[in-house]
């Protein structure tokens, strides 16, 4: 199984778990993207959520499948936040938004904590630990 196939399979297994755990009620699209220039940048993007289109873009090139799905977990928390109206009135999310906008910073903290822990719980459930 190639890396792209492994990522797709893991997403298919993880997504229903995440949707149930987060309880979001609107559809989200998930896009896998290979980007050589981004891959060459040590601080390139790993993923992002577009609240206007309710979509997650995951950069997959040269990444471990588990790492990609952990990024998805984080971005799905943002989708839940969007479904709950937390992005309303936040304005443009430009470079540095997590350092300059207190509300968006709190949303980032929630996505890091809840996303990482949700993926950890998912992984442990597969290994028989939870």
The first five atom37 places (N, CA, C, CB, O) and aatype in JSON, in Angstrom:
{
  "aatype": [20, 20, 20, 20, 20, 20, 20, 20, 20, 20, 20, 20, 20, 20, 20, 20, 20, 20, 20, 20, 20, 20, 20, 20, 20, 20, 20, 20, 20, 20, 20, 20, 20, 20, 20, 20, 20, 20, 20, 20, 20, 20, 20, 20, 20, 20, 20, 20, 20, 20, 20, 20, 20, 20, 20, 20, 20, 20, 20, 20, 20, 20, 20, 20, 20, 20, 20, 20, 20, 20, 20, 20, 20, 20, 20, 20, 20, 20, 20, 20, 20, 20, 20, 20, 20, 20, 20, 20, 20, 20, 20, 20, 20, 20, 20, 20, 20, 20, 20, 20, 20, 20, 20, 20, 20, 20, 20, 20, 20, 20, 20, 20, 20, 20, 20, 20, 20, 20, 20, 20, 20, 20, 20, 20, 20, 20, 20, 20, 20, 20],
  "atom_mask": [
    [1, 1, 1, 1, 1],
    [1, 1, 1, 1, 1],
    [1, 1, 1, 1, 1],
    [1, 1, 1, 1, 1],
    [1, 1, 1, 1, 1],
    [1, 1, 1, 1, 1],
    [1, 1, 1, 1, 1],
    [1, 1, 1, 1, 1],
    [1, 1, 1, 1, 1],
    [1, 1, 1, 1, 1],
    [1, 1, 1, 1, 1],
    [1, 1, 1, 1, 1],
    [1, 1, 1, 1, 1],
    [1, 1, 1, 1, 1],
    [1, 1, 1, 1, 1],
    [1, 1, 1, 1, 1],
    [1, 1, 1, 1, 1],
    [1, 1, 1, 1, 1],
    [1, 1, 1, 1, 1],
    [1, 1, 1, 1, 1],
    [1, 1, 1, 1, 1],
    [1, 1, 1, 1, 1],
    [1, 1, 1, 1, 1],
    [1, 1, 1, 1, 1],
    [1, 1, 1, 1, 1],
    [1, 1, 1, 1, 1],
    [1, 1, 1, 1, 1],
    [1, 1, 1, 1, 1],
    [1, 1, 1, 1, 1],
    [1, 1, 1, 1, 1],
    [1, 1, 1, 1, 1],
    [1, 1, 1, 1, 1],
    [1, 1, 1, 1, 1],
    [1, 1, 1, 1, 1],
    [1, 1, 1, 1, 1],
    [1, 1, 1, 1, 1],
    [1, 1, 1, 1, 1],
    [1, 1, 1, 1, 1],
    [1, 1, 1, 1, 1],
    [1, 1, 1, 1, 1],
    [1, 1, 1, 1, 1],
    [1, 1, 1, 1, 1],
    [1, 1, 1, 1, 1],
    [1, 1, 1, 1, 1],
    [1, 1, 1, 1, 1],
    [1, 1, 1, 1, 1],
    [1, 1, 1, 1, 1],
    [1, 1, 1, 1, 1],
    [1, 1, 1, 1, 1],
    [1, 1, 1, 1, 1],
    [1, 1, 1, 1, 1],
    [1, 1, 1, 1, 1],
    [1, 1, 1, 1, 1],
    [1, 1, 1, 1, 1],
    [1, 1, 1, 1, 1],
    [1, 1, 1, 1, 1],
    [1, 1, 1, 1, 1],
    [1, 1, 1, 1, 1],
    [1, 1, 1, 1, 1],
    [1, 1, 1, 1, 1],
    [1, 1, 1, 1, 1],
    [1, 1, 1, 1, 1],
    [1, 1, 1, 1, 1],
    [1, 1, 1, 1, 1],
    [1, 1, 1, 1, 1],
    [1, 1, 1, 1, 1],
    [1, 1, 1, 1, 1],
    [1, 1, 1, 1, 1],
    [1, 1, 1, 1, 1],
    [1, 1, 1, 1, 1],
    [1, 1, 1, 1, 1],
    [1, 1, 1, 1, 1],
    [1, 1, 1, 1, 1],
    [1, 1, 1, 1, 1],
    [1, 1, 1, 1, 1],
    [1, 1, 1, 1, 1],
    [1, 1, 1, 1, 1],
    [1, 1, 1, 1, 1],
    [1, 1, 1, 1, 1],
    [1, 1, 1, 1, 1],
    [1, 1, 1, 1, 1],
    [1, 1, 1, 1, 1],
    [1, 1, 1, 1, 1],
    [1, 1, 1, 1, 1],
    [1, 1, 1, 1, 1],
    [1, 1, 1, 1, 1],
    [1, 1, 1, 1, 1],
    [1, 1, 1, 1, 1],
    [1, 1, 1, 1, 1],
    [1, 1, 1, 1, 1],
    [1, 1, 1, 1, 1],
    [1, 1, 1, 1, 1],
    [1, 1, 1, 1, 1],
    [1, 1, 1, 1, 1],
    [1, 1, 1, 1, 1],
    [1, 1, 1, 1, 1],
    [1, 1, 1, 1, 1],
    [1, 1, 1, 1, 1],
    [1, 1, 1, 1, 1],
    [1, 1, 1, 1, 1],
    [1, 1, 1, 1, 1],
    [1, 1, 1, 1, 1],
    [1, 1, 1, 1, 1],
    [1, 1, 1, 1, 1],
    [1, 1, 1, 1, 1],
    [1, 1, 1, 1, 1],
    [1, 1, 1, 1, 1],
    [1, 1, 1, 1, 1],
    [1, 1, 1, 1, 1],
    [1, 1, 1, 1, 1],
    [1, 1, 1, 1, 1],
    [1, 1, 1, 1, 1],
    [1, 1, 1, 1, 1],
    [1, 1, 1, 1, 1],
    [1, 1, 1, 1, 1],
    [1, 1, 1, 1, 1],
    [1, 1, 1, 1, 1],
    [1, 1, 1, 1, 1],
    [1, 1, 1, 1, 1],
    [1, 1, 1, 1, 1],
    [1, 1, 1, 1, 1],
    [1, 1, 1, 1, 1],
    [1, 1, 1, 1, 1],
    [1, 1, 1, 1, 1],
    [1, 1, 1, 1, 1],
    [1, 1, 1, 1, 1],
    [1, 1, 1, 1, 1],
    [1, 1, 1, 1, 1],
    [1, 1, 1, 1, 1],
    [1, 1, 1, 1, 1]
  ],
  "atom_positions": [
    [[0.85, -1.18, 0.0], [0.0, 0.0, 0.0], [0.89, 1.24, 0.0], [-0.97, 0.0, 1.23], [1.78, 1.37, 0.85]],
    [[0.66, 2.16, -0.95], [1.48, 3.37, -0.97], [1.01, 4.34, 0.11], [1.42, 4.03, -2.36], [-0.05, 4.16, 0.71]],
    [[1.8, 5.36, 0.34], [1.54, 6.32, 1.42], [0.18, 7.0, 1.26], [2.65, 7.37, 1.47], [-0.55, 7.16, 2.24]],
    [[-0.16, 7.4, 0.05], [-1.43, 8.09, -0.2], [-2.61, 7.17, 0.12], [-1.51, 8.58, -1.67], [-3.6, 7.6, 0.7]],
    [[-2.49, 5.92, -0.27], [-3.55, 4.95, 0.03], [-3.66, 4.71, 1.53], [-3.27, 3.62, -0.69], [-4.77, 4.6, 2.06]],
    [[-2.53, 4.64, 2.21], [-2.54, 4.43, 3.65], [-3.2, 5.61, 4.36], [-1.1, 4.24, 4.18], [-3.95, 5.42, 5.31]],
    [[-2.94, 6.81, 3.88], [-3.56, 8.01, 4.46], [-5.07, 7.96, 4.27], [-2.97, 9.29, 3.83], [-5.83, 8.21, 5.2]],
    [[-5.5, 7.64, 3.06], [-6.94, 7.57, 2.77], [-7.64, 6.52, 3.64], [-7.17, 7.26, 1.29], [-8.73, 6.77, 4.15]],
    [[-7.01, 5.38, 3.8], [-7.6, 4.31, 4.63], [-7.71, 4.74, 6.09], [-6.77, 3.03, 4.52], [-8.73, 4.49, 6.74]],
    [[-6.68, 5.38, 6.59], [-6.7, 5.83, 7.98], [-7.75, 6.92, 8.18], [-5.31, 6.34, 8.4], [-8.44, 6.94, 9.21]],
    [[-7.89, 7.81, 7.22], [-8.93, 8.84, 7.29], [-10.31, 8.2, 7.31], [-8.81, 9.82, 6.1], [-11.17, 8.61, 8.09]],
    [[-10.53, 7.2, 6.46], [-11.83, 6.51, 6.42], [-12.17, 5.89, 7.76], [-11.84, 5.44, 5.33], [-13.34, 5.83, 8.14]],
    [[-11.17, 5.42, 8.46], [-11.39, 4.81, 9.77], [-11.57, 5.87, 10.87], [-10.21, 3.88, 10.11], [-12.39, 5.7, 11.77]],
    [[-10.8, 6.95, 10.78], [-10.82, 7.98, 11.82], [-12.02, 8.91, 11.72], [-9.55, 8.78, 11.74], [-12.58, 9.3, 12.75]],
    [[-12.43, 9.28, 10.52], [-13.46, 10.31, 10.35], [-14.76, 10.02, 11.11], [-13.77, 10.47, 8.89], [-15.24, 10.9, 11.82]],
    [[-15.34, 8.82, 11.0], [-16.58, 8.57, 11.76], [-16.38, 8.69, 13.28], [-17.12, 7.17, 11.43], [-17.27, 9.16, 13.99]],
    [[-15.23, 8.27, 13.75], [-14.9, 8.39, 15.16], [-14.89, 9.86, 15.57], [-13.52, 7.73, 15.47], [-15.49, 10.24, 16.57]],
    [[-14.2, 10.68, 14.78], [-14.08, 12.11, 15.09], [-15.43, 12.8, 15.01], [-13.09, 12.78, 14.12], [-15.76, 13.64, 15.86]],
    [[-16.21, 12.47, 14.01], [-17.52, 13.11, 13.85], [-18.41, 12.8, 15.05], [-18.21, 12.63, 12.55], [-19.11, 13.68, 15.55]],
    [[-18.39, 11.58, 15.5], [-19.19, 11.19, 16.67], [-18.68, 11.9, 17.93], [-19.16, 9.66, 16.87], [-19.47, 12.41, 18.72]],
    [[-17.36, 11.93, 18.1], [-16.75, 12.54, 19.28], [-17.0, 14.05, 19.33], [-15.24, 12.26, 19.29], [-17.3, 14.6, 20.39]],
    [[-16.87, 14.71, 18.18], [-17.02, 16.17, 18.14], [-18.47, 16.61, 17.98], [-16.19, 16.74, 17.0], [-18.85, 17.69, 18.43]],
    [[-19.28, 15.77, 17.36], [-20.7, 16.08, 17.21], [-21.02, 17.2, 16.25], [-21.27, 16.41, 18.52], [-22.04, 17.86, 16.4]],
    [[-20.16, 17.43, 15.26], [-20.5, 18.49, 14.3], [-21.65, 18.04, 13.41], [-19.27, 18.87, 13.45], [-21.81, 16.86, 13.13]],
    [[-22.43, 19.03, 12.97], [-23.68, 18.71, 12.28], [-23.71, 19.18, 10.82], [-24.82, 19.32, 13.01], [-24.76, 19.09, 10.18]],
    [[-22.6, 19.66, 10.3], [-22.54, 20.1, 8.91], [-21.43, 19.34, 8.2], [-22.3, 21.65, 8.81], [-20.41, 19.01, 8.81]],
    [[-21.63, 19.07, 6.91], [-20.59, 18.33, 6.17], [-19.31, 19.15, 6.03], [-21.11, 17.94, 4.79], [-19.32, 20.38, 6.01]],
    [[-18.2, 18.43, 5.93], [-16.9, 19.03, 5.71], [-16.23, 18.28, 4.57], [-16.02, 18.99, 7.01], [-16.34, 17.06, 4.48]],
    [[-15.56, 19.0, 3.7], [-14.8, 18.32, 2.64], [-13.34, 18.23, 3.07], [-14.93, 19.08, 1.26], [-12.81, 19.11, 3.74]],
    [[-12.72, 17.13, 2.67], [-11.32, 16.88, 3.01], [-10.55, 16.7, 1.71], [-11.18, 15.62, 3.94], [-10.88, 15.85, 0.89]],
    [[-9.52, 17.52, 1.55], [-8.69, 17.49, 0.34], [-7.27, 17.09, 0.71], [-8.7, 18.86, -0.37], [-6.69, 17.63, 1.65]],
    [[-6.72, 16.15, -0.05], [-5.33, 15.75, 0.13], [-4.51, 16.47, -0.94], [-5.15, 14.19, 0.02], [-4.87, 16.49, -2.11]],
    [[-3.43, 17.07, -0.52], [-2.64, 17.88, -1.45], [-1.17, 17.51, -1.38], [-2.82, 19.37, -1.14], [-0.59, 17.42, -0.3]],
    [[-0.58, 17.29, -2.53], [0.87, 17.14, -2.61], [1.41, 18.44, -3.19], [1.28, 15.89, -3.5], [0.92, 18.93, -4.2]],
    [[2.41, 18.98, -2.55], [2.95, 20.28, -2.93], [4.45, 20.23, -2.69], [2.28, 21.45, -2.13], [4.91, 20.33, -1.55]],
    [[5.21, 20.09, -3.76], [6.65, 19.94, -3.64], [7.3, 21.16, -3.0], [7.26, 19.7, -5.01], [8.18, 21.01, -2.15]],
    [[6.9, 22.36, -3.39], [7.5, 23.58, -2.82], [7.21, 23.65, -1.32], [6.96, 24.84, -3.53], [8.1, 23.97, -0.54]],
    [[5.99, 23.36, -0.93], [5.64, 23.37, 0.49], [6.45, 22.32, 1.24], [4.13, 23.11, 0.67], [6.91, 22.56, 2.36]],
    [[6.63, 21.17, 0.63], [7.36, 20.07, 1.25], [8.83, 20.44, 1.5], [7.28, 18.82, 0.37], [9.43, 19.99, 2.47]],
    [[9.39, 21.25, 0.64], [10.8, 21.66, 0.77], [11.01, 22.71, 1.86], [11.3, 22.2, -0.55], [12.13, 22.92, 2.32]],
    [[9.93, 23.35, 2.27], [10.01, 24.39, 3.29], [9.91, 23.76, 4.67], [8.9, 25.46, 3.08], [8.87, 23.18, 4.99]],
    [[10.94, 23.85, 5.51], [10.88, 23.24, 6.84], [9.72, 23.76, 7.7], [12.18, 23.48, 7.57], [9.28, 23.07, 8.61]],
    [[9.24, 24.95, 7.4], [8.1, 25.51, 8.12], [6.88, 25.63, 7.21], [8.46, 26.89, 8.7], [6.04, 26.51, 7.38]],
    [[6.8, 24.72, 6.25], [5.65, 24.71, 5.34], [4.38, 24.31, 6.06], [5.9, 23.76, 4.17], [4.4, 23.92, 7.22]],
    [[3.27, 24.41, 5.35], [1.97, 24.07, 5.92], [1.83, 22.56, 6.08], [0.83, 24.62, 5.05], [2.36, 21.78, 5.28]],
    [[1.11, 22.16, 7.12], [0.75, 20.76, 7.29], [-0.72, 20.55, 6.96], [1.06, 20.28, 8.72], [-1.11, 19.49, 6.46]],
    [[-1.54, 21.57, 7.25], [-2.97, 21.5, 6.99], [-3.58, 22.86, 7.28], [-3.66, 20.39, 7.85], [-2.96, 23.7, 7.93]],
    [[-4.81, 23.07, 6.78], [-5.55, 24.26, 7.18], [-7.04, 24.02, 6.99], [-5.1, 25.5, 6.37], [-7.47, 23.19, 6.19]],
    [[-7.81, 24.78, 7.76], [-9.27, 24.72, 7.68], [-9.76, 26.02, 7.06], [-9.9, 24.5, 9.07], [-9.33, 27.1, 7.45]],
    [[-10.66, 25.91, 6.09], [-11.28, 27.07, 5.46], [-12.72, 27.16, 5.97], [-11.23, 26.98, 3.89], [-13.58, 26.4, 5.52]],
    [[-12.99, 28.08, 6.91], [-14.33, 28.16, 7.49], [-15.4, 28.58, 6.49], [-14.33, 29.11, 8.65], [-16.57, 28.23, 6.65]],
    [[-15.03, 29.34, 5.47], [-16.0, 29.79, 4.48], [-16.51, 28.65, 3.61], [-15.4, 30.86, 3.6], [-17.69, 28.62, 3.24]],
    [[-15.64, 27.71, 3.28], [-16.01, 26.58, 2.43], [-16.19, 25.28, 3.21], [-14.95, 26.38, 1.37], [-16.5, 24.24, 2.64]],
    [[-15.99, 25.35, 4.53], [-16.07, 24.16, 5.39], [-15.23, 23.02, 4.81], [-17.54, 23.71, 5.55], [-15.72, 21.92, 4.57]],
    [[-13.96, 23.33, 4.59], [-13.07, 22.33, 4.01], [-11.75, 22.28, 4.76], [-12.82, 22.63, 2.53], [-11.27, 23.28, 5.3]],
    [[-11.18, 21.08, 4.78], [-9.86, 20.84, 5.35], [-8.94, 20.45, 4.2], [-9.89, 19.72, 6.46], [-9.28, 19.6, 3.38]],
    [[-7.78, 21.08, 4.14], [-6.74, 20.7, 3.19], [-5.58, 20.12, 3.98], [-6.29, 21.92, 2.31], [-5.08, 20.75, 4.91]],
    [[-5.17, 18.92, 3.6], [-4.07, 18.22, 4.26], [-2.92, 18.08, 3.29], [-4.53, 16.82, 4.78], [-3.1, 17.56, 2.19]],
    [[-1.76, 18.53, 3.68], [-0.55, 18.36, 2.87], [0.05, 17.0, 3.22], [0.48, 19.52, 3.12], [0.33, 16.73, 4.38]],
    [[0.24, 16.17, 2.22], [0.6, 14.77, 2.47], [2.02, 14.39, 2.06], [-0.35, 13.89, 1.75], [2.53, 13.36, 2.51]],
    [[2.65, 15.18, 1.26], [3.94, 14.79, 0.68], [5.01, 14.6, 1.76], [4.4, 15.84, -0.31], [5.26, 15.48, 2.57]],
    [[5.63, 13.42, 1.74], [6.72, 13.04, 2.65], [6.31, 13.08, 4.13], [7.9, 13.96, 2.44], [7.13, 13.36, 5.0]],
    [[5.04, 12.8, 4.4], [4.58, 12.77, 5.79], [4.07, 11.38, 6.13], [3.47, 13.82, 6.03], [3.52, 10.67, 5.28]],
    [[4.25, 11.0, 7.37], [3.74, 9.73, 7.87], [2.22, 9.81, 7.91], [4.34, 9.39, 9.28], [1.68, 10.85, 8.29]],
    [[1.51, 8.74, 7.53], [0.03, 8.77, 7.57], [-0.53, 9.2, 8.92], [-0.52, 7.4, 7.22], [-1.5, 9.96, 8.98]],
    [[0.07, 8.73, 9.99], [-0.4, 9.09, 11.33], [-0.3, 10.6, 11.54], [0.41, 8.35, 12.42], [-1.21, 11.2, 12.12]],
    [[0.77, 11.21, 11.1], [0.97, 12.64, 11.24], [-0.1, 13.42, 10.46], [2.38, 13.03, 10.76], [-0.61, 14.43, 10.95]],
    [[-0.42, 12.96, 9.27], [-1.44, 13.62, 8.44], [-2.79, 13.56, 9.15], [-1.53, 12.96, 7.04], [-3.51, 14.56, 9.18]],
    [[-3.15, 12.41, 9.7], [-4.45, 12.26, 10.34], [-4.49, 13.02, 11.67], [-4.77, 10.78, 10.56], [-5.56, 13.47, 12.08]],
    [[-3.37, 13.17, 12.33], [-3.34, 14.04, 13.52], [-3.64, 15.48, 13.11], [-1.96, 13.95, 14.23], [-4.32, 16.2, 13.84]],
    [[-3.13, 15.9, 11.97], [-3.46, 17.24, 11.47], [-4.96, 17.34, 11.17], [-2.64, 17.55, 10.2], [-5.59, 18.36, 11.48]],
    [[-5.52, 16.3, 10.59], [-6.96, 16.28, 10.32], [-7.74, 16.42, 11.62], [-7.37, 14.98, 9.59], [-8.72, 17.16, 11.67]],
    [[-7.32, 15.74, 12.65], [-7.99, 15.79, 13.94], [-8.06, 17.24, 14.45], [-7.27, 14.9, 14.96], [-9.11, 17.69, 14.91]],
    [[-6.96, 17.93, 14.36], [-6.89, 19.34, 14.76], [-7.86, 20.18, 13.93], [-5.44, 19.88, 14.6], [-8.62, 20.98, 14.47]],
    [[-7.83, 19.99, 12.63], [-8.67, 20.8, 11.74], [-10.15, 20.49, 11.92], [-8.26, 20.58, 10.28], [-10.99, 21.37, 11.73]],
    [[-10.49, 19.26, 12.27], [-11.9, 18.93, 12.51], [-12.43, 19.61, 13.77], [-12.07, 17.42, 12.63], [-13.63, 19.88, 13.86]],
    [[-11.57, 19.89, 14.73], [-12.0, 20.68, 15.88], [-12.38, 22.08, 15.4], [-10.88, 20.75, 16.98], [-13.37, 22.65, 15.87]],
    [[-11.61, 22.64, 14.47], [-11.97, 23.94, 13.9], [-13.32, 23.85, 13.17], [-10.87, 24.43, 12.92], [-14.11, 24.79, 13.22]],
    [[-13.57, 22.74, 12.51], [-14.86, 22.59, 11.84], [-15.99, 22.59, 12.88], [-14.9, 21.27, 11.01], [-17.02, 23.24, 12.68]],
    [[-15.8, 21.89, 13.96], [-16.8, 21.89, 15.04], [-17.01, 23.31, 15.55], [-16.38, 20.96, 16.2], [-18.14, 23.74, 15.77]],
    [[-15.92, 24.03, 15.75], [-16.01, 25.42, 16.21], [-16.81, 26.26, 15.22], [-14.6, 26.02, 16.41], [-17.62, 27.09, 15.62]],
    [[-16.58, 26.03, 13.95], [-17.31, 26.77, 12.91], [-18.8, 26.44, 12.95], [-16.73, 26.44, 11.51], [-19.64, 27.33, 12.85]],
    [[-19.12, 25.16, 13.11], [-20.53, 24.74, 13.19], [-21.23, 25.38, 14.39], [-20.62, 23.21, 13.28], [-22.44, 25.6, 14.36]],
    [[-20.47, 25.67, 15.44], [-21.02, 26.29, 16.65], [-21.01, 27.82, 16.59], [-20.24, 25.83, 17.87], [-21.41, 28.48, 17.55]],
    [[-20.54, 28.39, 15.46], [-20.55, 29.84, 15.3], [-19.36, 30.57, 15.87], [-21.75, 30.37, 15.91], [-19.38, 31.8, 15.96]],
    [[-18.32, 29.85, 16.26], [-17.17, 30.5, 16.89], [-16.31, 31.31, 15.92], [-16.33, 29.47, 17.55], [-15.5, 32.12, 16.35]],
    [[-16.48, 31.09, 14.61], [-15.73, 31.87, 13.63], [-16.47, 33.15, 13.24], [-15.46, 31.03, 12.39], [-15.91, 34.01, 12.57]],
    [[-17.72, 33.28, 13.66], [-18.53, 34.44, 13.3], [-17.87, 35.72, 13.81], [-19.96, 34.31, 13.86], [-17.53, 35.84, 14.99]],
    [[-17.7, 36.68, 12.91], [-17.16, 37.98, 13.28], [-15.68, 38.0, 13.61], [-17.9, 38.49, 14.43], [-15.2, 38.97, 14.19]],
    [[-14.94, 36.96, 13.25], [-13.52, 36.92, 13.58], [-12.66, 37.68, 12.57], [-13.04, 35.48, 13.67], [-11.51, 38.0, 12.86]],
    [[-13.22, 37.98, 11.41], [-12.44, 38.68, 10.39], [-11.48, 37.74, 9.69], [-11.68, 39.84, 11.01], [-11.55, 36.52, 9.85]],
    [[-10.59, 38.34, 8.93], [-9.62, 37.56, 8.15], [-8.6, 36.92, 9.08], [-8.92, 38.45, 7.12], [-8.16, 37.52, 10.07]],
    [[-8.23, 35.7, 8.73], [-7.2, 35.0, 9.51], [-5.89, 35.07, 8.73], [-7.62, 33.51, 9.8], [-5.55, 34.17, 7.95]],
    [[-5.18, 36.16, 8.97], [-3.93, 36.38, 8.27], [-2.78, 35.82, 9.1], [-3.71, 37.88, 7.99], [-2.98, 35.39, 10.23]],
    [[-1.59, 35.82, 8.52], [-0.39, 35.37, 9.22], [-0.34, 36.01, 10.6], [0.89, 35.72, 8.41], [-0.54, 37.22, 10.72]],
    [[-0.09, 35.24, 11.62], [0.05, 35.75, 12.98], [-1.25, 35.91, 13.74], [0.73, 37.03, 12.93], [-1.26, 36.47, 14.84]],
    [[-2.37, 35.44, 13.17], [-3.66, 35.62, 13.84], [-3.68, 35.03, 15.25], [-4.77, 34.99, 13.02], [-4.36, 35.56, 16.13]],
    [[-2.96, 33.95, 15.47], [-2.98, 33.31, 16.79], [-2.17, 34.11, 17.82], [-2.42, 31.89, 16.69], [-2.25, 33.83, 19.02]],
    [[-1.42, 35.09, 17.36], [-0.67, 35.93, 18.27], [-1.37, 37.28, 18.5], [0.74, 36.15, 17.74], [-1.08, 37.96, 19.49]],
    [[-2.27, 37.66, 17.61], [-2.86, 39.0, 17.69], [-4.35, 39.01, 18.04], [-2.67, 39.7, 16.4], [-4.88, 40.05, 18.42]],
    [[-5.03, 37.88, 17.92], [-6.47, 37.83, 18.18], [-6.72, 36.84, 19.32], [-7.26, 37.41, 16.89], [-6.55, 35.64, 19.16]],
    [[-7.12, 37.35, 20.47], [-7.29, 36.51, 21.66], [-8.32, 35.4, 21.46], [-7.69, 37.36, 22.84], [-8.12, 34.27, 21.91]],
    [[-9.42, 35.72, 20.79], [-10.47, 34.71, 20.54], [-9.94, 33.58, 19.66], [-11.71, 35.37, 19.88], [-10.14, 32.41, 19.97]],
    [[-9.26, 33.94, 18.57], [-8.71, 32.91, 17.68], [-7.6, 32.12, 18.38], [-8.17, 33.55, 16.39], [-7.42, 30.93, 18.12]],
    [[-6.86, 32.77, 19.26], [-5.82, 32.06, 20.01], [-6.44, 30.99, 20.9], [-4.98, 33.05, 20.86], [-5.93, 29.87, 20.98]],
    [[-7.53, 31.32, 21.57], [-8.23, 30.33, 22.4], [-8.77, 29.18, 21.55], [-9.38, 31.0, 23.18], [-8.73, 28.03, 21.97]],
    [[-9.26, 29.5, 20.36], [-9.74, 28.45, 19.46], [-8.59, 27.54, 19.04], [-10.42, 29.07, 18.21], [-8.77, 26.32, 18.94]],
    [[-7.41, 28.11, 18.8], [-6.24, 27.31, 18.45], [-5.85, 26.4, 19.6], [-5.05, 28.22, 18.07], [-5.55, 25.22, 19.39]],
    [[-5.85, 26.94, 20.8], [-5.52, 26.12, 21.98], [-6.47, 24.93, 22.08], [-5.57, 26.97, 23.28], [-6.04, 23.8, 22.32]],
    [[-7.75, 25.19, 21.9], [-8.75, 24.13, 21.98], [-8.49, 23.07, 20.9], [-10.16, 24.7, 21.83], [-8.57, 21.88, 21.17]],
    [[-8.17, 23.53, 19.68], [-7.93, 22.58, 18.59], [-6.69, 21.74, 18.84], [-7.79, 23.34, 17.26], [-6.68, 20.54, 18.54]],
    [[-5.64, 22.34, 19.4], [-4.44, 21.57, 19.71], [-4.73, 20.53, 20.79], [-3.3, 22.5, 20.16], [-4.39, 19.36, 20.63]],
    [[-5.34, 20.96, 21.86], [-5.6, 20.04, 22.96], [-6.62, 18.97, 22.58], [-6.08, 20.81, 24.18], [-6.35, 17.77, 22.69]],
    [[-7.79, 19.4, 22.13], [-8.86, 18.44, 21.83], [-8.49, 17.55, 20.64], [-10.17, 19.19, 21.54], [-8.77, 16.35, 20.65]],
    [[-7.86, 18.13, 19.62], [-7.48, 17.35, 18.45], [-6.46, 16.28, 18.78], [-6.94, 18.25, 17.39], [-6.6, 15.13, 18.36]],
    [[-5.41, 16.65, 19.52], [-4.37, 15.67, 19.88], [-4.92, 14.59, 20.79], [-3.19, 16.37, 20.56], [-4.63, 13.41, 20.6]],
    [[-5.71, 14.98, 21.76], [-6.25, 13.98, 22.69], [-7.26, 13.06, 21.99], [-6.92, 14.68, 23.89], [-7.31, 11.87, 22.27]],
    [[-8.04, 13.62, 21.08], [-9.0, 12.79, 20.35], [-8.25, 11.76, 19.5], [-9.92, 13.66, 19.46], [-8.64, 10.59, 19.46]],
    [[-7.18, 12.18, 18.84], [-6.43, 11.22, 18.03], [-5.77, 10.18, 18.93], [-5.36, 11.94, 17.19], [-5.74, 9.0, 18.58]],
    [[-5.27, 10.6, 20.06], [-4.65, 9.66, 21.01], [-5.67, 8.61, 21.46], [-4.07, 10.41, 22.23], [-5.36, 7.42, 21.52]],
    [[-6.89, 9.06, 21.79], [-7.94, 8.15, 22.22], [-8.32, 7.18, 21.1], [-9.18, 8.94, 22.68], [-8.55, 5.99, 21.33]],
    [[-8.37, 7.71, 19.87], [-8.68, 6.86, 18.7], [-7.61, 5.79, 18.54], [-8.78, 7.72, 17.39], [-7.92, 4.61, 18.4]],
    [[-6.36, 6.2, 18.57], [-5.25, 5.26, 18.4], [-5.25, 4.22, 19.51], [-3.92, 6.0, 18.37], [-5.06, 3.03, 19.25]],
    [[-5.44, 4.66, 20.74], [-5.46, 3.72, 21.86], [-6.63, 2.72, 21.73], [-5.56, 4.48, 23.18], [-6.5, 1.56, 22.09]],
    [[-7.77, 3.2, 21.21], [-8.91, 2.29, 21.04], [-8.61, 1.21, 20.02], [-10.16, 3.08, 20.61], [-9.1, 0.08, 20.15]],
    [[-7.81, 1.51, 19.01], [-7.43, 0.51, 18.01], [-6.44, -0.49, 18.58], [-6.82, 1.19, 16.79], [-6.41, -1.66, 18.18]],
    [[-5.63, -0.02, 19.51], [-4.62, -0.88, 20.11], [-5.16, -1.66, 21.3], [-3.42, -0.06, 20.53], [-4.44, -2.45, 21.93]],
    [[-6.45, -1.43, 21.62], [-7.06, -2.15, 22.73], [-6.86, -1.51, 24.08], [-6.53, -3.52, 22.78], [-7.14, -2.12, 25.12]],
    [[-6.38, -0.24, 24.08], [-6.11, 0.43, 25.34], [-7.28, 1.21, 25.9], [-4.97, 1.33, 25.17], [-7.25, 1.63, 27.05]],
    [[-8.31, 1.42, 25.1], [-9.46, 2.2, 25.61], [-10.75, 1.66, 25.05], [-9.3, 3.7, 25.27], [-11.82, 2.18, 25.36]]
  ]
}
